[in-house]
Amino acid sequence: MYVYDERKTLLSLQDINQVVYIYITVAMNCMMTAITYCNLDIIYLIQTMKSSKYRPKSPAQDAFVRGWKRVAVRLQNFYILGNGFLLVAVIVLALYKGERTLFVAHVPSFLNWKVFFCSQILMSVYTCQMTANYASILTTFLIELLIQTYLLKEDLVEMSDIAEFKECLQWHQLLLLLRKKIQRFCSIGMTVVFLLGVIIMCTTMSLLTQGETADVAFLFPYVSVLVLIILGACWCGSEVMSQIMKTTYTVFTLLQGFQDSI
């Protein structure tokens, strides 16, 4: 779809920026799909957690869980609405400027420009949906791990039976395994998003020297959404690590207490 007959058909810095955006976005989506597919076992573990016995047992625990569930929903809504806003902004910007392509491209002579324009819109919808899905899956993993780790820690604090402690210890090991899997999922995915995002930001920032007012106005919400996605994942990840450290400390404290009693 995005084929150029000659190099000189890229007439401006804006054209070059859009070409870079197109191919990097396609590469990002392919990598996101592959990473998600290769980590389907994490989804199974998450479902196991949701059906586990570790559920809120007090008003404080229920408030903690509900609060983080609301955070997960708000982040998902932000990803979907933010990407949707950017998609609509791109379409409106193209129509406002009277362009016949959403992104710069060579339109085949045998194809009506309206059909080609619609095909670009469909590709953009797919791109936005894939990005929102990946970011939502990422934050859902982290928040569910955070919730289960917190509930496990609360159960450990009130535990006095060694048999229950052994069961909790097995669950704690499962959480640590899941943390490693999610950490791998996050590190690969966020590295891809960050590196490709930096390239997109750099090429987009170059438009400040030549871009029109409408292009510059679109730049800021676009960069803001990309940065907030990265910051949201980092924030959830830091909360998970903090909760896991507290739980691990509680496990070792109880283990030491049981050993002393024996």
NURO-816245 format. One record per residue (C-alpha): x, y, z. Coordinates in nm, 3 decimals. Each point is the difference from the previous one (the first is absolute). Example, Ala and Ser with C-alpha at 12.3 -4.5 7.8 and 13.67 -1.06 7.14 Angstrom:
# NURO-816245
node c1 = 1.230 c2 = -0.450 c3 = 0.780
node c1 = 0.137 c2 = 0.344 c3 = -0.066
***
This chain:
# NURO-816245
node c1 = 0.000 c2 = 0.000 c3 = 0.000
node c1 = 0.277 c2 = 0.242 c3 = 0.090
node c1 = 0.217 c2 = -0.021 c3 = -0.309
node c1 = 0.198 c2 = 0.281 c3 = -0.155
node c1 = 0.105 c2 = 0.002 c3 = -0.364
node c1 = 0.299 c2 = 0.225 c3 = 0.056
node c1 = 0.180 c2 = 0.141 c3 = 0.300
node c1 = -0.074 c2 = 0.355 c3 = -0.112
node c1 = -0.372 c2 = -0.061 c3 = 0.054
node c1 = 0.067 c2 = 0.070 c3 = 0.368
node c1 = -0.020 c2 = 0.373 c3 = -0.044
node c1 = 0.015 c2 = 0.130 c3 = 0.355
node c1 = 0.107 c2 = -0.071 c3 = 0.354
node c1 = -0.363 c2 = -0.066 c3 = 0.083
node c1 = -0.017 c2 = -0.271 c3 = -0.268
node c1 = 0.312 c2 = -0.168 c3 = 0.138
node c1 = -0.140 c2 = 0.020 c3 = 0.354
node c1 = -0.324 c2 = -0.168 c3 = -0.104
node c1 = 0.184 c2 = -0.279 c3 = -0.182
node c1 = 0.212 c2 = -0.064 c3 = 0.310
node c1 = -0.317 c2 = -0.002 c3 = 0.211
node c1 = -0.174 c2 = -0.247 c3 = -0.231
node c1 = 0.271 c2 = -0.263 c3 = -0.010
node c1 = 0.093 c2 = 0.032 c3 = 0.367
node c1 = -0.365 c2 = -0.033 c3 = 0.100
node c1 = -0.039 c2 = -0.314 c3 = -0.210
node c1 = 0.316 c2 = -0.146 c3 = 0.156
node c1 = -0.124 c2 = 0.091 c3 = 0.348
node c1 = -0.335 c2 = -0.171 c3 = -0.056
node c1 = 0.165 c2 = -0.317 c3 = -0.130
node c1 = 0.231 c2 = -0.012 c3 = 0.302
node c1 = -0.288 c2 = 0.064 c3 = 0.243
node c1 = -0.200 c2 = -0.284 c3 = -0.155
node c1 = 0.296 c2 = -0.239 c3 = 0.016
node c1 = 0.083 c2 = 0.092 c3 = 0.361
node c1 = -0.362 c2 = -0.047 c3 = 0.111
node c1 = -0.028 c2 = -0.335 c3 = -0.181
node c1 = 0.322 c2 = -0.128 c3 = 0.157
node c1 = -0.126 c2 = 0.085 c3 = 0.348
node c1 = -0.346 c2 = -0.156 c3 = -0.006
node c1 = 0.096 c2 = -0.206 c3 = 0.305
node c1 = -0.008 c2 = 0.321 c3 = 0.204
node c1 = -0.366 c2 = 0.047 c3 = -0.092
node c1 = -0.072 c2 = -0.349 c3 = 0.134
node c1 = 0.177 c2 = 0.079 c3 = 0.327
node c1 = -0.194 c2 = 0.325 c3 = 0.032
node c1 = -0.327 c2 = -0.190 c3 = -0.042
node c1 = 0.118 c2 = -0.247 c3 = 0.265
node c1 = 0.061 c2 = 0.291 c3 = 0.235
node c1 = -0.345 c2 = 0.148 c3 = -0.055
node c1 = -0.164 c2 = -0.330 c3 = 0.094
node c1 = 0.231 c2 = -0.066 c3 = 0.294
node c1 = -0.088 c2 = 0.003 c3 = 0.368
node c1 = 0.186 c2 = 0.324 c3 = 0.056
node c1 = -0.290 c2 = 0.240 c3 = 0.002
node c1 = -0.070 c2 = 0.306 c3 = 0.217
node c1 = -0.092 c2 = -0.105 c3 = 0.355
node c1 = -0.036 c2 = 0.340 c3 = 0.166
node c1 = -0.129 c2 = 0.347 c3 = -0.091
node c1 = 0.357 c2 = 0.130 c3 = -0.025
node c1 = 0.101 c2 = -0.277 c3 = -0.240
node c1 = -0.317 c2 = 0.050 c3 = -0.202
node c1 = 0.070 c2 = 0.373 c3 = -0.026
node c1 = 0.357 c2 = -0.070 c3 = -0.114
node c1 = -0.115 c2 = -0.244 c3 = -0.269
node c1 = -0.284 c2 = 0.223 c3 = -0.122
node c1 = 0.234 c2 = 0.298 c3 = -0.015
node c1 = 0.252 c2 = -0.179 c3 = -0.222
node c1 = -0.277 c2 = -0.149 c3 = -0.214
node c1 = -0.121 c2 = 0.354 c3 = -0.063
node c1 = 0.354 c2 = 0.102 c3 = -0.090
node c1 = 0.015 c2 = -0.286 c3 = -0.252
node c1 = -0.331 c2 = 0.104 c3 = -0.158
node c1 = 0.104 c2 = 0.366 c3 = -0.017
node c1 = 0.331 c2 = -0.087 c3 = -0.163
node c1 = -0.175 c2 = -0.220 c3 = -0.254
node c1 = -0.249 c2 = 0.278 c3 = -0.077
node c1 = 0.287 c2 = 0.245 c3 = -0.035
node c1 = 0.183 c2 = -0.225 c3 = -0.245
node c1 = -0.310 c2 = -0.059 c3 = -0.211
node c1 = -0.132 c2 = 0.359 c3 = 0.010
node c1 = 0.346 c2 = 0.151 c3 = -0.042
node c1 = 0.081 c2 = -0.207 c3 = -0.306
node c1 = -0.352 c2 = 0.059 c3 = -0.134
node c1 = 0.042 c2 = 0.375 c3 = 0.040
node c1 = 0.330 c2 = -0.006 c3 = -0.186
node c1 = -0.155 c2 = -0.204 c3 = -0.281
node c1 = -0.289 c2 = 0.244 c3 = -0.040
node c1 = 0.246 c2 = 0.291 c3 = 0.017
node c1 = 0.209 c2 = -0.146 c3 = -0.284
node c1 = -0.309 c2 = -0.048 c3 = -0.219
node c1 = -0.136 c2 = 0.348 c3 = 0.075
node c1 = 0.344 c2 = 0.152 c3 = -0.062
node c1 = 0.028 c2 = -0.169 c3 = -0.338
node c1 = -0.351 c2 = 0.110 c3 = -0.104
node c1 = 0.065 c2 = 0.353 c3 = 0.128
node c1 = 0.311 c2 = 0.027 c3 = -0.215
node c1 = -0.183 c2 = -0.142 c3 = -0.302
node c1 = 0.232 c2 = -0.298 c3 = -0.038
node c1 = -0.098 c2 = -0.319 c3 = -0.180
node c1 = 0.211 c2 = -0.229 c3 = 0.215
node c1 = 0.001 c2 = -0.039 c3 = 0.376
node c1 = 0.376 c2 = -0.059 c3 = -0.012
node c1 = 0.230 c2 = 0.080 c3 = -0.286
node c1 = -0.003 c2 = -0.289 c3 = -0.247
node c1 = 0.007 c2 = -0.090 c3 = -0.366
node c1 = -0.362 c2 = -0.053 c3 = -0.105
node c1 = -0.029 c2 = -0.260 c3 = -0.279
node c1 = -0.147 c2 = 0.150 c3 = -0.316
node c1 = -0.264 c2 = -0.272 c3 = -0.028
node c1 = -0.132 c2 = 0.064 c3 = 0.352
node c1 = -0.242 c2 = 0.277 c3 = 0.092
node c1 = 0.149 c2 = 0.234 c3 = 0.257
node c1 = -0.307 c2 = -0.033 c3 = 0.224
node c1 = 0.047 c2 = -0.377 c3 = 0.019
node c1 = 0.368 c2 = 0.049 c3 = 0.078
node c1 = -0.083 c2 = 0.262 c3 = 0.263
node c1 = -0.244 c2 = -0.241 c3 = 0.169
node c1 = 0.260 c2 = -0.277 c3 = -0.005
node c1 = 0.242 c2 = 0.229 c3 = 0.182
node c1 = -0.268 c2 = 0.076 c3 = 0.259
node c1 = -0.056 c2 = -0.373 c3 = 0.056
node c1 = 0.373 c2 = -0.053 c3 = 0.045
node c1 = 0.010 c2 = 0.284 c3 = 0.252
node c1 = -0.296 c2 = -0.147 c3 = 0.192
node c1 = 0.183 c2 = -0.333 c3 = 0.019
node c1 = 0.315 c2 = 0.175 c3 = 0.119
node c1 = -0.182 c2 = 0.189 c3 = 0.275
node c1 = -0.183 c2 = -0.312 c3 = 0.114
node c1 = 0.318 c2 = -0.208 c3 = 0.014
node c1 = 0.182 c2 = 0.266 c3 = 0.201
node c1 = -0.292 c2 = 0.037 c3 = 0.243
node c1 = -0.030 c2 = -0.379 c3 = 0.038
node c1 = 0.368 c2 = -0.046 c3 = 0.074
node c1 = 0.009 c2 = 0.282 c3 = 0.253
node c1 = -0.320 c2 = -0.129 c3 = 0.165
node c1 = 0.134 c2 = -0.357 c3 = 0.025
node c1 = 0.322 c2 = 0.131 c3 = 0.147
node c1 = -0.164 c2 = 0.207 c3 = 0.272
node c1 = -0.257 c2 = -0.274 c3 = 0.075
node c1 = 0.280 c2 = -0.248 c3 = 0.061
node c1 = 0.183 c2 = 0.236 c3 = 0.231
node c1 = -0.307 c2 = 0.108 c3 = 0.198
node c1 = -0.130 c2 = -0.356 c3 = 0.046
node c1 = 0.344 c2 = -0.107 c3 = 0.120
node c1 = 0.002 c2 = 0.296 c3 = 0.239
node c1 = -0.343 c2 = -0.092 c3 = 0.139
node c1 = 0.082 c2 = -0.368 c3 = 0.051
node c1 = 0.333 c2 = 0.083 c3 = 0.163
node c1 = -0.171 c2 = 0.240 c3 = 0.240
node c1 = -0.270 c2 = -0.254 c3 = 0.093
node c1 = 0.263 c2 = -0.268 c3 = 0.055
node c1 = 0.195 c2 = 0.233 c3 = 0.229
node c1 = -0.314 c2 = 0.078 c3 = 0.201
node c1 = -0.071 c2 = -0.372 c3 = 0.042
node c1 = 0.356 c2 = -0.062 c3 = 0.112
node c1 = -0.020 c2 = 0.269 c3 = 0.266
node c1 = -0.292 c2 = -0.179 c3 = 0.172
node c1 = 0.131 c2 = -0.355 c3 = -0.054
node c1 = 0.093 c2 = -0.232 c3 = 0.285
node c1 = -0.037 c2 = -0.349 c3 = -0.152
node c1 = 0.308 c2 = -0.147 c3 = -0.167
node c1 = -0.207 c2 = -0.201 c3 = -0.251
node c1 = -0.166 c2 = 0.317 c3 = -0.128
node c1 = 0.338 c2 = 0.167 c3 = -0.005
node c1 = 0.138 c2 = -0.271 c3 = -0.230
node c1 = -0.294 c2 = 0.051 c3 = -0.235
node c1 = 0.055 c2 = 0.375 c3 = 0.000
node c1 = 0.369 c2 = -0.056 c3 = -0.059
node c1 = -0.081 c2 = -0.197 c3 = -0.316
node c1 = -0.225 c2 = 0.281 c3 = -0.116
node c1 = 0.275 c2 = 0.248 c3 = 0.076
node c1 = 0.237 c2 = -0.198 c3 = -0.222
node c1 = -0.262 c2 = 0.008 c3 = -0.276
node c1 = -0.025 c2 = 0.376 c3 = 0.036
node c1 = 0.377 c2 = 0.033 c3 = -0.027
node c1 = -0.007 c2 = -0.215 c3 = -0.315
node c1 = -0.277 c2 = 0.215 c3 = -0.142
node c1 = 0.196 c2 = 0.312 c3 = 0.087
node c1 = 0.295 c2 = -0.127 c3 = -0.203
node c1 = -0.226 c2 = -0.078 c3 = -0.296
node c1 = -0.171 c2 = 0.338 c3 = 0.017
node c1 = 0.335 c2 = 0.172 c3 = 0.044
node c1 = 0.121 c2 = -0.167 c3 = -0.320
node c1 = -0.326 c2 = 0.090 c3 = -0.174
node c1 = 0.026 c2 = 0.360 c3 = 0.116
node c1 = 0.371 c2 = 0.043 c3 = -0.066
node c1 = -0.018 c2 = -0.125 c3 = -0.359
node c1 = -0.325 c2 = 0.176 c3 = -0.080
node c1 = 0.085 c2 = 0.331 c3 = 0.163
node c1 = 0.348 c2 = -0.003 c3 = -0.155
node c1 = -0.160 c2 = -0.037 c3 = -0.343
node c1 = -0.254 c2 = 0.273 c3 = 0.071
node c1 = 0.263 c2 = 0.231 c3 = 0.152
node c1 = 0.263 c2 = -0.035 c3 = -0.274
node c1 = -0.245 c2 = 0.026 c3 = -0.288
node c1 = -0.184 c2 = 0.275 c3 = 0.184
node c1 = 0.321 c2 = 0.201 c3 = 0.036
node c1 = 0.058 c2 = -0.027 c3 = -0.375
node c1 = -0.355 c2 = 0.116 c3 = -0.069
node c1 = 0.037 c2 = 0.287 c3 = 0.249
node c1 = 0.327 c2 = 0.114 c3 = -0.155
node c1 = -0.137 c2 = 0.002 c3 = -0.353
node c1 = -0.318 c2 = 0.167 c3 = 0.122
node c1 = 0.189 c2 = 0.265 c3 = 0.194
node c1 = 0.183 c2 = 0.087 c3 = -0.320
node c1 = -0.334 c2 = 0.118 c3 = -0.140
node c1 = 0.008 c2 = 0.291 c3 = 0.243
node c1 = 0.234 c2 = 0.175 c3 = -0.242
node c1 = -0.217 c2 = -0.054 c3 = -0.307
node c1 = -0.340 c2 = -0.121 c3 = 0.114
node c1 = -0.322 c2 = 0.195 c3 = -0.023
node c1 = -0.187 c2 = 0.118 c3 = 0.306
node c1 = -0.245 c2 = -0.292 c3 = -0.022
node c1 = 0.288 c2 = -0.249 c3 = -0.015
node c1 = 0.168 c2 = 0.150 c3 = 0.304
node c1 = -0.331 c2 = -0.003 c3 = 0.192
node c1 = -0.032 c2 = -0.373 c3 = -0.069
node c1 = 0.357 c2 = -0.066 c3 = 0.116
node c1 = -0.053 c2 = 0.074 c3 = 0.368
node c1 = -0.295 c2 = -0.233 c3 = 0.075
node c1 = 0.168 c2 = -0.274 c3 = -0.204
node c1 = 0.327 c2 = 0.019 c3 = 0.191
node c1 = -0.191 c2 = 0.038 c3 = 0.330
node c1 = -0.198 c2 = -0.321 c3 = -0.054
node c1 = 0.316 c2 = -0.194 c3 = -0.088
node c1 = 0.186 c2 = 0.130 c3 = 0.306
node c1 = -0.295 c2 = -0.064 c3 = 0.234
node c1 = -0.027 c2 = -0.362 c3 = -0.121
node c1 = 0.364 c2 = -0.056 c3 = 0.092
node c1 = -0.033 c2 = 0.183 c3 = 0.334
node c1 = -0.317 c2 = -0.194 c3 = 0.088
node c1 = 0.173 c2 = -0.334 c3 = -0.051
node c1 = 0.305 c2 = 0.116 c3 = 0.198
node c1 = -0.219 c2 = 0.121 c3 = 0.288
node c1 = -0.193 c2 = -0.329 c3 = 0.019
node c1 = 0.327 c2 = -0.193 c3 = -0.020
node c1 = 0.153 c2 = 0.196 c3 = 0.288
node c1 = -0.308 c2 = -0.063 c3 = 0.216
node c1 = 0.021 c2 = -0.372 c3 = -0.074
node c1 = 0.368 c2 = -0.015 c3 = 0.095
node c1 = -0.068 c2 = 0.186 c3 = 0.325
node c1 = -0.284 c2 = -0.237 c3 = 0.093
node c1 = 0.205 c2 = -0.310 c3 = -0.087
node c1 = 0.286 c2 = 0.119 c3 = 0.220
node c1 = -0.242 c2 = 0.047 c3 = 0.292
node c1 = -0.147 c2 = -0.347 c3 = -0.055
node c1 = 0.343 c2 = -0.162 c3 = -0.024
node c1 = 0.102 c2 = 0.167 c3 = 0.325
node c1 = -0.318 c2 = -0.130 c3 = 0.167
node c1 = 0.070 c2 = -0.353 c3 = -0.130
node c1 = 0.353 c2 = -0.002 c3 = 0.140
node c1 = -0.119 c2 = 0.142 c3 = 0.333
node c1 = -0.265 c2 = -0.271 c3 = 0.038
node c1 = 0.242 c2 = -0.269 c3 = -0.112
node c1 = 0.247 c2 = 0.112 c3 = 0.265
node c1 = -0.277 c2 = -0.003 c3 = 0.259
node c1 = -0.107 c2 = -0.355 c3 = -0.088
node c1 = 0.361 c2 = -0.118 c3 = 0.013
node c1 = 0.048 c2 = 0.156 c3 = 0.343
node c1 = -0.318 c2 = -0.166 c3 = 0.130
node c1 = 0.121 c2 = -0.339 c3 = -0.121
***
